[in-house]
Amino acid sequence: MLKFFSIIAILWLIVAPVQSFAVIVEESEDVELQKDVEREIEADKTQDKKTRPAKDEVKNSVLNYDKVALQAINKITARNSSIEARLDNPLKFGTLEIILHKCVQTITGDKQENAALLEIYETKPKEPPVQIFFGWLFASAPSLSGIEHPFYDLSVIKCKISK
């Protein structure tokens, strides 16, 4: 099951930045407005051809890292902390225990996306740890699959290599 979600998340990282968006003008709008929009689209296409590299020059790559930089926020004290989690090494932040399983950076043309597969437990004294999150966190879209915790908030900053 983990492999399935990992594959889906990696495919999303590769496909999402490449998707193109079109301007849709409803038929009921003024014809002149529609012509203006079409002229702007053509001008953008012409400009893109001049500044955009050829297809074979664009490199798509997926890079694996063994460390992730996270921004951790304590909502009660309003303190912001920068923490780094290493691959398969539990990291404590307050009552949270964070385990990094994978950190991936995708590069599509000039766009980069960092994503981390995290497992997060809440540890309370005299109680067994409770898993509160298992999934991918994305640097560009932290609210896409963020952890829901009353005291803490985590977001991915960047994948790194251990020195």
C-alpha beads as a LAMMPS data file, in Angstrom:
LAMMPS data file: protein, C-alpha beads

163 atoms
162 bonds

1 atom types
1 bond types

-500.0 500.0 xlo xhi
-500.0 500.0 ylo yhi
-500.0 500.0 zlo zhi

Masses

1 110.0

Atoms # bond

1 1 1 0.000 0.000 0.000
2 1 1 2.898 2.376 0.829
3 1 1 4.461 1.770 -2.588
4 1 1 1.168 2.652 -4.298
5 1 1 0.896 6.015 -2.512
6 1 1 4.586 6.704 -3.097
7 1 1 4.203 6.103 -6.825
8 1 1 1.080 8.289 -6.998
9 1 1 2.820 11.118 -5.114
10 1 1 5.930 10.979 -7.322
11 1 1 3.793 10.959 -10.479
12 1 1 1.930 13.994 -9.171
13 1 1 5.245 15.773 -8.574
14 1 1 6.298 15.113 -12.157
15 1 1 2.996 15.806 -13.926
16 1 1 1.606 18.758 -11.920
17 1 1 4.189 21.387 -12.950
18 1 1 3.928 20.379 -16.617
19 1 1 0.185 20.840 -16.899
20 1 1 -0.857 23.805 -18.971
21 1 1 -3.780 26.091 -18.335
22 1 1 -6.038 27.644 -20.931
23 1 1 -8.050 30.820 -20.782
24 1 1 -11.721 30.138 -21.340
25 1 1 -13.955 32.889 -22.497
26 1 1 -17.670 32.187 -22.294
27 1 1 -19.656 32.541 -25.503
28 1 1 -22.019 35.061 -23.950
29 1 1 -19.234 37.619 -23.466
30 1 1 -18.479 40.419 -25.850
31 1 1 -16.815 39.368 -29.131
32 1 1 -14.251 42.177 -28.836
33 1 1 -13.145 40.927 -25.422
34 1 1 -12.724 37.438 -26.855
35 1 1 -10.522 38.799 -29.671
36 1 1 -8.364 40.687 -27.141
37 1 1 -7.858 37.510 -25.133
38 1 1 -6.924 35.563 -28.279
39 1 1 -4.350 38.257 -29.212
40 1 1 -2.825 38.071 -25.726
41 1 1 -2.596 34.269 -25.917
42 1 1 -0.849 34.474 -29.302
43 1 1 1.571 37.108 -27.973
44 1 1 2.369 34.859 -24.987
45 1 1 2.997 31.883 -27.287
46 1 1 5.329 33.949 -29.451
47 1 1 7.197 35.217 -26.378
48 1 1 7.427 31.655 -24.968
49 1 1 9.002 30.378 -28.200
50 1 1 11.711 33.028 -27.950
51 1 1 12.580 32.500 -24.271
52 1 1 11.718 28.842 -23.745
53 1 1 14.452 26.213 -24.252
54 1 1 13.939 23.440 -26.779
55 1 1 12.205 20.291 -25.513
56 1 1 15.397 18.241 -25.547
57 1 1 17.155 20.898 -23.423
58 1 1 14.620 20.611 -20.596
59 1 1 15.684 18.035 -18.070
60 1 1 13.207 16.205 -15.881
61 1 1 14.747 14.506 -12.902
62 1 1 13.852 13.041 -9.546
63 1 1 16.524 13.243 -6.862
64 1 1 16.486 11.298 -3.585
65 1 1 17.900 12.861 -0.430
66 1 1 18.557 11.538 3.078
67 1 1 17.618 14.625 5.104
68 1 1 14.757 17.133 5.172
69 1 1 14.625 20.663 6.549
70 1 1 11.306 21.331 8.269
71 1 1 9.680 24.412 9.694
72 1 1 8.020 23.526 12.976
73 1 1 5.618 25.899 14.684
74 1 1 4.360 25.688 18.241
75 1 1 0.903 27.255 17.953
76 1 1 0.597 27.872 21.687
77 1 1 3.843 29.802 22.182
78 1 1 3.989 31.084 18.559
79 1 1 7.613 29.923 18.305
80 1 1 9.048 29.017 14.950
81 1 1 11.827 26.396 14.732
82 1 1 13.897 25.065 11.866
83 1 1 14.598 21.369 12.369
84 1 1 16.230 18.673 10.249
85 1 1 15.171 15.044 10.182
86 1 1 17.444 12.296 8.881
87 1 1 16.289 9.229 6.998
88 1 1 14.781 6.600 9.363
89 1 1 16.066 8.462 12.458
90 1 1 13.307 9.497 14.886
91 1 1 13.399 13.214 15.727
92 1 1 11.623 14.711 18.751
93 1 1 9.862 18.064 18.572
94 1 1 7.772 18.760 21.650
95 1 1 5.482 15.759 22.038
96 1 1 5.910 14.795 18.378
97 1 1 8.217 12.093 17.076
98 1 1 8.992 12.594 13.390
99 1 1 10.394 9.825 11.170
100 1 1 11.534 10.600 7.615
101 1 1 11.062 7.699 5.207
102 1 1 11.847 9.452 1.932
103 1 1 12.737 12.925 0.695
104 1 1 12.398 13.643 -3.024
105 1 1 13.158 16.683 -5.145
106 1 1 11.755 16.817 -8.662
107 1 1 13.117 19.206 -11.235
108 1 1 11.052 19.984 -14.299
109 1 1 12.626 22.668 -16.425
110 1 1 13.185 25.573 -14.054
111 1 1 10.671 24.397 -11.427
112 1 1 11.615 22.450 -8.309
113 1 1 9.387 20.589 -5.872
114 1 1 10.458 19.102 -2.552
115 1 1 8.367 16.423 -0.899
116 1 1 8.898 14.274 2.174
117 1 1 7.247 11.036 3.224
118 1 1 6.834 11.417 6.975
119 1 1 5.495 9.307 9.797
120 1 1 4.549 11.320 12.874
121 1 1 3.655 10.021 16.320
122 1 1 2.426 11.869 19.377
123 1 1 4.164 10.684 22.517
124 1 1 2.669 11.454 25.902
125 1 1 4.104 10.400 29.258
126 1 1 2.881 7.003 30.479
127 1 1 0.992 6.367 27.214
128 1 1 1.986 4.434 24.102
129 1 1 2.832 6.566 21.017
130 1 1 -0.124 7.345 18.748
131 1 1 0.378 7.743 15.008
132 1 1 -1.189 11.056 13.945
133 1 1 0.162 11.333 10.395
134 1 1 1.638 9.162 7.684
135 1 1 1.991 10.640 4.226
136 1 1 3.642 13.105 1.899
137 1 1 4.191 16.758 2.765
138 1 1 4.894 19.080 -0.170
139 1 1 6.958 22.263 0.110
140 1 1 4.922 24.158 -2.493
141 1 1 1.535 23.116 -1.080
142 1 1 1.760 22.607 2.698
143 1 1 -2.014 22.575 3.112
144 1 1 -2.440 19.774 0.558
145 1 1 -1.790 17.083 3.145
146 1 1 -0.754 18.782 6.361
147 1 1 -0.799 17.342 9.837
148 1 1 -3.748 18.224 12.005
149 1 1 -2.552 18.846 15.521
150 1 1 -3.859 21.354 18.086
151 1 1 -0.372 22.491 19.227
152 1 1 2.067 21.919 16.353
153 1 1 2.335 22.610 12.652
154 1 1 4.996 21.223 10.276
155 1 1 5.933 22.158 6.736
156 1 1 8.704 21.017 4.391
157 1 1 11.332 23.584 3.465
158 1 1 13.857 21.615 1.420
159 1 1 15.424 18.196 0.937
160 1 1 19.135 18.027 1.801
161 1 1 22.132 15.724 1.670
162 1 1 23.873 14.768 4.922
163 1 1 27.470 15.903 5.211

Bonds

1 1 1 2
2 1 2 3
3 1 3 4
4 1 4 5
5 1 5 6
6 1 6 7
7 1 7 8
8 1 8 9
9 1 9 10
10 1 10 11
11 1 11 12
12 1 12 13
13 1 13 14
14 1 14 15
15 1 15 16
16 1 16 17
17 1 17 18
18 1 18 19
19 1 19 20
20 1 20 21
21 1 21 22
22 1 22 23
23 1 23 24
24 1 24 25
25 1 25 26
26 1 26 27
27 1 27 28
28 1 28 29
29 1 29 30
30 1 30 31
31 1 31 32
32 1 32 33
33 1 33 34
34 1 34 35
35 1 35 36
36 1 36 37
37 1 37 38
38 1 38 39
39 1 39 40
40 1 40 41
41 1 41 42
42 1 42 43
43 1 43 44
44 1 44 45
45 1 45 46
46 1 46 47
47 1 47 48
48 1 48 49
49 1 49 50
50 1 50 51
51 1 51 52
52 1 52 53
53 1 53 54
54 1 54 55
55 1 55 56
56 1 56 57
57 1 57 58
58 1 58 59
59 1 59 60
60 1 60 61
61 1 61 62
62 1 62 63
63 1 63 64
64 1 64 65
65 1 65 66
66 1 66 67
67 1 67 68
68 1 68 69
69 1 69 70
70 1 70 71
71 1 71 72
72 1 72 73
73 1 73 74
74 1 74 75
75 1 75 76
76 1 76 77
77 1 77 78
78 1 78 79
79 1 79 80
80 1 80 81
81 1 81 82
82 1 82 83
83 1 83 84
84 1 84 85
85 1 85 86
86 1 86 87
87 1 87 88
88 1 88 89
89 1 89 90
90 1 90 91
91 1 91 92
92 1 92 93
93 1 93 94
94 1 94 95
95 1 95 96
96 1 96 97
97 1 97 98
98 1 98 99
99 1 99 100
100 1 100 101
101 1 101 102
102 1 102 103
103 1 103 104
104 1 104 105
105 1 105 106
106 1 106 107
107 1 107 108
108 1 108 109
109 1 109 110
110 1 110 111
111 1 111 112
112 1 112 113
113 1 113 114
114 1 114 115
115 1 115 116
116 1 116 117
117 1 117 118
118 1 118 119
119 1 119 120
120 1 120 121
121 1 121 122
122 1 122 123
123 1 123 124
124 1 124 125
125 1 125 126
126 1 126 127
127 1 127 128
128 1 128 129
129 1 129 130
130 1 130 131
131 1 131 132
132 1 132 133
133 1 133 134
134 1 134 135
135 1 135 136
136 1 136 137
137 1 137 138
138 1 138 139
139 1 139 140
140 1 140 141
141 1 141 142
142 1 142 143
143 1 143 144
144 1 144 145
145 1 145 146
146 1 146 147
147 1 147 148
148 1 148 149
149 1 149 150
150 1 150 151
151 1 151 152
152 1 152 153
153 1 153 154
154 1 154 155
155 1 155 156
156 1 156 157
157 1 157 158
158 1 158 159
159 1 159 160
160 1 160 161
161 1 161 162
162 1 162 163
